[in-house]
Amino acid sequence: MPEDTRPSLLIVDDDPLITETLSYALGKDFEVMVSDSRHHAVSLLRQLDEAPQLALVDLGLPPMPPTRGTRARSARQSSSPSPAIRRI
């Protein structure tokens, strides 16, 4: 079976209805990964060989210490940052 060539997408939201809806709507075009918290998202990112090409993050989630997310991101071996779509 050929390797999945769809771009990767990380959805971070604590509302299962939102993550399920986005996964269903975008799953045809993206390889979707879902996390229900920032802490879990950081753990997931540490396990990946490459950063997702796009991230949808709920900014209403409880905050993390700013350096924790930065350290997790720099720990990955990725040459390009992932764009993030944020609610304003």
PyMOL commands that place a pseudoatom at each C-alpha (Angstrom):
pseudoatom trace, name=CA, resn=MET, resi=1, chain=A, elem=C, hetatm=0, pos=[0.000, 0.000, 0.000]
pseudoatom trace, name=CA, resn=PRO, resi=2, chain=A, elem=C, hetatm=0, pos=[1.431, 3.444, -0.902]
pseudoatom trace, name=CA, resn=GLU, resi=3, chain=A, elem=C, hetatm=0, pos=[2.561, 5.788, 1.833]
pseudoatom trace, name=CA, resn=ASP, resi=4, chain=A, elem=C, hetatm=0, pos=[0.029, 8.463, 2.842]
pseudoatom trace, name=CA, resn=THR, resi=5, chain=A, elem=C, hetatm=0, pos=[0.974, 11.660, 1.005]
pseudoatom trace, name=CA, resn=ARG, resi=6, chain=A, elem=C, hetatm=0, pos=[-1.729, 13.894, 2.457]
pseudoatom trace, name=CA, resn=PRO, resi=7, chain=A, elem=C, hetatm=0, pos=[-0.483, 16.879, 4.477]
pseudoatom trace, name=CA, resn=SER, resi=8, chain=A, elem=C, hetatm=0, pos=[-0.655, 16.394, 8.230]
pseudoatom trace, name=CA, resn=LEU, resi=9, chain=A, elem=C, hetatm=0, pos=[-2.982, 18.368, 10.494]
pseudoatom trace, name=CA, resn=LEU, resi=10, chain=A, elem=C, hetatm=0, pos=[-3.028, 18.604, 14.293]
pseudoatom trace, name=CA, resn=ILE, resi=11, chain=A, elem=C, hetatm=0, pos=[-6.333, 19.620, 15.907]
pseudoatom trace, name=CA, resn=VAL, resi=12, chain=A, elem=C, hetatm=0, pos=[-6.109, 20.684, 19.566]
pseudoatom trace, name=CA, resn=ASP, resi=13, chain=A, elem=C, hetatm=0, pos=[-9.475, 21.214, 21.257]
pseudoatom trace, name=CA, resn=ASP, resi=14, chain=A, elem=C, hetatm=0, pos=[-11.162, 19.886, 24.393]
pseudoatom trace, name=CA, resn=ASP, resi=15, chain=A, elem=C, hetatm=0, pos=[-14.622, 19.724, 22.783]
pseudoatom trace, name=CA, resn=PRO, resi=16, chain=A, elem=C, hetatm=0, pos=[-15.132, 16.258, 21.215]
pseudoatom trace, name=CA, resn=LEU, resi=17, chain=A, elem=C, hetatm=0, pos=[-17.878, 17.556, 18.931]
pseudoatom trace, name=CA, resn=ILE, resi=18, chain=A, elem=C, hetatm=0, pos=[-15.462, 20.067, 17.393]
pseudoatom trace, name=CA, resn=THR, resi=19, chain=A, elem=C, hetatm=0, pos=[-12.601, 17.583, 16.978]
pseudoatom trace, name=CA, resn=GLU, resi=20, chain=A, elem=C, hetatm=0, pos=[-14.901, 14.925, 15.497]
pseudoatom trace, name=CA, resn=THR, resi=21, chain=A, elem=C, hetatm=0, pos=[-16.526, 17.407, 13.104]
pseudoatom trace, name=CA, resn=LEU, resi=22, chain=A, elem=C, hetatm=0, pos=[-13.195, 18.829, 11.929]
pseudoatom trace, name=CA, resn=SER, resi=23, chain=A, elem=C, hetatm=0, pos=[-11.675, 15.346, 11.614]
pseudoatom trace, name=CA, resn=TYR, resi=24, chain=A, elem=C, hetatm=0, pos=[-14.606, 14.183, 9.517]
pseudoatom trace, name=CA, resn=ALA, resi=25, chain=A, elem=C, hetatm=0, pos=[-14.652, 17.316, 7.344]
pseudoatom trace, name=CA, resn=LEU, resi=26, chain=A, elem=C, hetatm=0, pos=[-10.886, 17.466, 6.791]
pseudoatom trace, name=CA, resn=GLY, resi=27, chain=A, elem=C, hetatm=0, pos=[-9.930, 13.780, 6.990]
pseudoatom trace, name=CA, resn=LYS, resi=28, chain=A, elem=C, hetatm=0, pos=[-10.246, 13.251, 3.261]
pseudoatom trace, name=CA, resn=ASP, resi=29, chain=A, elem=C, hetatm=0, pos=[-7.622, 15.902, 2.499]
pseudoatom trace, name=CA, resn=PHE, resi=30, chain=A, elem=C, hetatm=0, pos=[-5.414, 15.712, 5.608]
pseudoatom trace, name=CA, resn=GLU, resi=31, chain=A, elem=C, hetatm=0, pos=[-3.820, 13.080, 7.796]
pseudoatom trace, name=CA, resn=VAL, resi=32, chain=A, elem=C, hetatm=0, pos=[-5.534, 14.228, 10.999]
pseudoatom trace, name=CA, resn=MET, resi=33, chain=A, elem=C, hetatm=0, pos=[-4.155, 13.940, 14.538]
pseudoatom trace, name=CA, resn=VAL, resi=34, chain=A, elem=C, hetatm=0, pos=[-6.299, 15.034, 17.485]
pseudoatom trace, name=CA, resn=SER, resi=35, chain=A, elem=C, hetatm=0, pos=[-5.409, 16.181, 20.978]
pseudoatom trace, name=CA, resn=ASP, resi=36, chain=A, elem=C, hetatm=0, pos=[-7.781, 17.230, 23.742]
pseudoatom trace, name=CA, resn=SER, resi=37, chain=A, elem=C, hetatm=0, pos=[-5.281, 19.397, 25.646]
pseudoatom trace, name=CA, resn=ARG, resi=38, chain=A, elem=C, hetatm=0, pos=[-2.149, 21.447, 25.119]
pseudoatom trace, name=CA, resn=HIS, resi=39, chain=A, elem=C, hetatm=0, pos=[-0.236, 19.088, 27.412]
pseudoatom trace, name=CA, resn=HIS, resi=40, chain=A, elem=C, hetatm=0, pos=[-1.249, 16.064, 25.308]
pseudoatom trace, name=CA, resn=ALA, resi=41, chain=A, elem=C, hetatm=0, pos=[-0.428, 17.979, 22.105]
pseudoatom trace, name=CA, resn=VAL, resi=42, chain=A, elem=C, hetatm=0, pos=[3.101, 18.651, 23.365]
pseudoatom trace, name=CA, resn=SER, resi=43, chain=A, elem=C, hetatm=0, pos=[3.534, 14.957, 24.212]
pseudoatom trace, name=CA, resn=LEU, resi=44, chain=A, elem=C, hetatm=0, pos=[2.252, 14.004, 20.777]
pseudoatom trace, name=CA, resn=LEU, resi=45, chain=A, elem=C, hetatm=0, pos=[4.601, 16.452, 19.046]
pseudoatom trace, name=CA, resn=ARG, resi=46, chain=A, elem=C, hetatm=0, pos=[7.572, 14.978, 20.906]
pseudoatom trace, name=CA, resn=GLN, resi=47, chain=A, elem=C, hetatm=0, pos=[6.752, 11.547, 19.474]
pseudoatom trace, name=CA, resn=LEU, resi=48, chain=A, elem=C, hetatm=0, pos=[6.551, 12.687, 15.846]
pseudoatom trace, name=CA, resn=ASP, resi=49, chain=A, elem=C, hetatm=0, pos=[9.457, 12.582, 13.420]
pseudoatom trace, name=CA, resn=GLU, resi=50, chain=A, elem=C, hetatm=0, pos=[8.131, 15.662, 11.602]
pseudoatom trace, name=CA, resn=ALA, resi=51, chain=A, elem=C, hetatm=0, pos=[5.928, 18.533, 12.713]
pseudoatom trace, name=CA, resn=PRO, resi=52, chain=A, elem=C, hetatm=0, pos=[2.397, 18.639, 11.317]
pseudoatom trace, name=CA, resn=GLN, resi=53, chain=A, elem=C, hetatm=0, pos=[2.068, 20.939, 8.348]
pseudoatom trace, name=CA, resn=LEU, resi=54, chain=A, elem=C, hetatm=0, pos=[-0.934, 22.712, 9.893]
pseudoatom trace, name=CA, resn=ALA, resi=55, chain=A, elem=C, hetatm=0, pos=[-2.310, 23.077, 13.420]
pseudoatom trace, name=CA, resn=LEU, resi=56, chain=A, elem=C, hetatm=0, pos=[-5.780, 24.173, 14.506]
pseudoatom trace, name=CA, resn=VAL, resi=57, chain=A, elem=C, hetatm=0, pos=[-5.584, 25.149, 18.178]
pseudoatom trace, name=CA, resn=ASP, resi=58, chain=A, elem=C, hetatm=0, pos=[-8.373, 26.251, 20.515]
pseudoatom trace, name=CA, resn=LEU, resi=59, chain=A, elem=C, hetatm=0, pos=[-6.960, 29.315, 22.247]
pseudoatom trace, name=CA, resn=GLY, resi=60, chain=A, elem=C, hetatm=0, pos=[-9.569, 28.941, 24.982]
pseudoatom trace, name=CA, resn=LEU, resi=61, chain=A, elem=C, hetatm=0, pos=[-7.755, 25.917, 26.428]
pseudoatom trace, name=CA, resn=PRO, resi=62, chain=A, elem=C, hetatm=0, pos=[-6.098, 26.355, 29.834]
pseudoatom trace, name=CA, resn=PRO, resi=63, chain=A, elem=C, hetatm=0, pos=[-2.665, 27.938, 29.419]
pseudoatom trace, name=CA, resn=MET, resi=64, chain=A, elem=C, hetatm=0, pos=[0.665, 26.150, 29.657]
pseudoatom trace, name=CA, resn=PRO, resi=65, chain=A, elem=C, hetatm=0, pos=[3.871, 27.759, 30.793]
pseudoatom trace, name=CA, resn=PRO, resi=66, chain=A, elem=C, hetatm=0, pos=[5.182, 29.431, 27.599]
pseudoatom trace, name=CA, resn=THR, resi=67, chain=A, elem=C, hetatm=0, pos=[8.603, 27.791, 27.739]
pseudoatom trace, name=CA, resn=ARG, resi=68, chain=A, elem=C, hetatm=0, pos=[7.170, 24.279, 27.848]
pseudoatom trace, name=CA, resn=GLY, resi=69, chain=A, elem=C, hetatm=0, pos=[5.634, 24.438, 24.383]
pseudoatom trace, name=CA, resn=THR, resi=70, chain=A, elem=C, hetatm=0, pos=[8.736, 26.134, 23.005]
pseudoatom trace, name=CA, resn=ARG, resi=71, chain=A, elem=C, hetatm=0, pos=[11.012, 23.435, 24.404]
pseudoatom trace, name=CA, resn=ALA, resi=72, chain=A, elem=C, hetatm=0, pos=[8.835, 20.684, 22.964]
pseudoatom trace, name=CA, resn=ARG, resi=73, chain=A, elem=C, hetatm=0, pos=[8.880, 22.272, 19.559]
pseudoatom trace, name=CA, resn=SER, resi=74, chain=A, elem=C, hetatm=0, pos=[12.639, 22.802, 19.543]
pseudoatom trace, name=CA, resn=ALA, resi=75, chain=A, elem=C, hetatm=0, pos=[13.163, 19.184, 20.638]
pseudoatom trace, name=CA, resn=ARG, resi=76, chain=A, elem=C, hetatm=0, pos=[11.755, 17.949, 17.309]
pseudoatom trace, name=CA, resn=GLN, resi=77, chain=A, elem=C, hetatm=0, pos=[13.997, 17.582, 14.308]
pseudoatom trace, name=CA, resn=SER, resi=78, chain=A, elem=C, hetatm=0, pos=[11.972, 19.754, 11.907]
pseudoatom trace, name=CA, resn=SER, resi=79, chain=A, elem=C, hetatm=0, pos=[13.302, 22.274, 9.449]
pseudoatom trace, name=CA, resn=SER, resi=80, chain=A, elem=C, hetatm=0, pos=[10.114, 24.290, 8.985]
pseudoatom trace, name=CA, resn=PRO, resi=81, chain=A, elem=C, hetatm=0, pos=[7.515, 25.577, 11.431]
pseudoatom trace, name=CA, resn=SER, resi=82, chain=A, elem=C, hetatm=0, pos=[3.855, 24.552, 11.287]
pseudoatom trace, name=CA, resn=PRO, resi=83, chain=A, elem=C, hetatm=0, pos=[1.396, 27.297, 10.495]
pseudoatom trace, name=CA, resn=ALA, resi=84, chain=A, elem=C, hetatm=0, pos=[-1.407, 27.680, 13.021]
pseudoatom trace, name=CA, resn=ILE, resi=85, chain=A, elem=C, hetatm=0, pos=[-4.899, 29.036, 12.474]
pseudoatom trace, name=CA, resn=ARG, resi=86, chain=A, elem=C, hetatm=0, pos=[-6.103, 30.968, 15.477]
pseudoatom trace, name=CA, resn=ARG, resi=87, chain=A, elem=C, hetatm=0, pos=[-9.414, 32.457, 16.463]
pseudoatom trace, name=CA, resn=ILE, resi=88, chain=A, elem=C, hetatm=0, pos=[-9.166, 36.213, 16.958]
for i in range(1, 88): cmd.bond("trace and resi %d" % i, "trace and resi %d" % (i + 1))
show_as sticks, trace
zoom trace
